[in-house]
Amino acid sequence: MKKISLLFCFFLAVGAFAQTSSDSIVSPIVAKKNEIKIDVLNLISNGRVGISYERFLKHDFSVGVTGMFLNKASKEDDFPTDDTRTLIDYQVIPYVRYALSKSAANLYYVEAFSSINGGQYKELTTLNNGAADYVVTTVKDYNDVAIGASIGYKFYIKESFVVDLTLGMGKNLFHADSPETLSRIGINVGYRF
């Protein structure tokens, strides 16, 4: 009976040790807490330079900030006559992310963000002058603050290089001369260290 009790205690101890050692294994990605990224989608399509910094506080929780500004003077010259209603000159976007996936190498996330933004906004006014309607375009400068939410997916290559896809929408809060909604769309590439 002593041998069976001793053998039972031995297997119990080995089982407890095996469980604690497997829980303490940390992925190399999780050990890195900082990430810096560049938004290539907005750079190519809109001429906006976007740089992000993200800090991981826990495995599934992070905070960050994105700075974005317009880089092309030709966009400003064409704005009064093109089809675009809004020309965003700058955005500062602090955000909070929560990972929905348990994998460290590829994950889905939800994000809450705020956007301090400014630029130019076109207002179209239709005037009725008896026989014909005229559309008058007025360009106004604006500065505003928006809040919004996003969803996203990110994956890592060789545990350091990241591709981050983000899709979201925000609503400006304060000024009538600013656009009502903002989109948050980006394809970011970067490095985690």
Secondary structure as UniProt FT lines:
FT   HELIX           2..23
FT   HELIX           28..31
FT   STRAND          34..39
FT   HELIX           40..46
FT   STRAND          48..58
FT   TURN            59..60
FT   STRAND          61..70
FT   HELIX           73..78
FT   TURN            79..81
FT   STRAND          86..99
FT   STRAND          106..129
FT   TURN            130..131
FT   STRAND          132..157
FT   TURN            158..160
FT   STRAND          161..172
FT   TURN            176..177
FT   STRAND          181..192
//
